[in-house]
Structures are given as structure tokens and as C-alpha cells.
């Protein structure tokens, strides 16, 4: 018998996958990693370390994107763009220097309703898409995956000079004046939607912004525009749109919900890949 390095469940030595957390024990060729072989000694069995990726394939834990590591992960994603580097860099320069891209929240209320929430979410979706595409759609180019995922919600920056989210600074004055001298105590910031911004869906605004700087394929354009509103295209979604939606759902509904990660034993890591 052996123990699963992810969830600790005791299973048979010949098992190729943990029945609880689906940890993959194979080496990609159907051989069970750590199982005794004719050429191994009785005490020479090995196991895959938690979070490592067996040669030839296997499960790679998701990197949890936080305020502490988002900048490093974001820069790593940017460095992977080679074929469309010039146009990509021009768009990134626009976003970083002329919009709220680096500081905007991802939402008004929720786990990412704080500064840099949008960047954390976008990097997280990109990491999810790169993580699942080798299984669901290996023919999807890495650069295309990064562009679609990183910019699928970029419309949430609004437009130059008109951010979508407006920060509302609030403070409260202590009633214990003797203790705090009547000073204002800062509280968590809140956000509202900018009423001066021309209304359009996030997907449409995202496509509007990206297409001014980058040449997109029609598959990429549909994915960015409709991955959150696939009902609007009446069942005519392409695989790019479907896999981007899957990555977005896994990031939003699972990895941005700590309780779900714990409840279902999803493997995650805060360490650098």
C-alpha cells in the first residue's frame, strides 16, 4: 500500500490515480511511478514529490496568485510573448502607463474588490489556461492562450481618462476622542461604477481596447468578447471561447474561493514554478 502525496489517502501500490484527488502516479507511459519493478530492489521504490510533475505528463499544482507574487508571475507571462512581442509591448505600455490596469479591482464586491484585484484575476486565468490546455486543447498556442486570458477582462480598466471603477475613500471618526484624539480611522476602500463611461459589456470593451494595438484571430476575438456571455452567440462558440471560459470559471469559482479549495482538496502552491 502507498499514500497519496496530495491528500494522504492510502491506496494500492499498483493504482495509477488516487480515487479521491485524482493524483496521477504514472510516468506518462502507463508505468506507475514508485511501483516495484523487476530491476528494482525491495526497498528501492520511489514516489513523486508533492506538487512535482512526472516526466511525460501528469498533474501540476495551480500557483495561487496573490498580491505578493502577482508582479513576478505577470512579468513571467509577458516574457513568453515572442511572435507578437512588438504589438503586445505597445499595448502593455498603454495599459500600464495610461490606464488603471495595475491598480484596478476585479469587482465592486467580492474576494478581489481591492487594489490589483484585476491583475491578480487576469494572471490567475492565464495560469489556469496554460495549465489545462495541454490536456483539453494541446494545439492551442501558448502565446494565444496568454493573450486571451490576460486580456479577457481588460475592459474593466474603462478607457484612457475614464476608469470603470471609481475609488470612494471613506473614513470614520472614533467616538473615543480621548483615546485617538479624534483622528480618522481608515477603512477598506469601496468602489462604484463610473457613470460617465460609455456603456458596453466588459467583453466588448476588452476587444475594443486590445484590437487597437494587436491583430487578433477571429477565434481569439470571439473568446475575448463572449466567454462570459456565450448565450449571446446561440451555441456557435468555438473551442477557444469554451476553453477560456473553463479557465475563467476554475479561477473565479474555485481558486479565488479558499473554502472550495480546502473542501475539495484542490492542489495549490504559493511557491514559484
Number of C-alpha atoms within 10 A of each C-alpha: 9 15 14 23 16 19 17 12 13 12 16 13 15 16 16 19 16 20 12 14 16 14 20 22 26 22 18 14 9 9 13 19 21 18 20 16 12 6 7 12 9 9 7 11 12 11 15 16 11 14 17 12 16 18 11 9 14 16 16 19 19 20 20 19 27 18 12 10 15 20 17 12 21 19 11 11 18 17 10 12 17 10 9 13 15 13 15 19 15 12 17 16 12 15 19 12 11 13 18 24 22 17 15 26 29 24 17 16 12 12 14 19 18 20 17 20 22 25 27 27 25 25 24 28 31 26 24 24 28 19 17 17 18 14 11 12 13 11 9 16 12 17 18 17 21 22 21 27 28 25 21 31 24 27 23 23 27 25 20 13 11 16 20 24 22 16 18 11 11 12 13 11 13 14 11 10 10 8 9 12 11 13 14 12 11 11 10 10 13 16 18 13 14 15 11 9 14 12 12 11 14 21 24 19 23 23 25 16 21 24 13 10 16 18 13 16 10 11 15 22 22 21 27 31 22 23 24 21 13 18 11 11 11 8 8 10 17 15 15 22 22 16 20 27 23 18 21 23 17 17 24 16 12 16 24 21 14 12 11 13 15 13 8 12 13 17 20 17 13 13 10 9 11
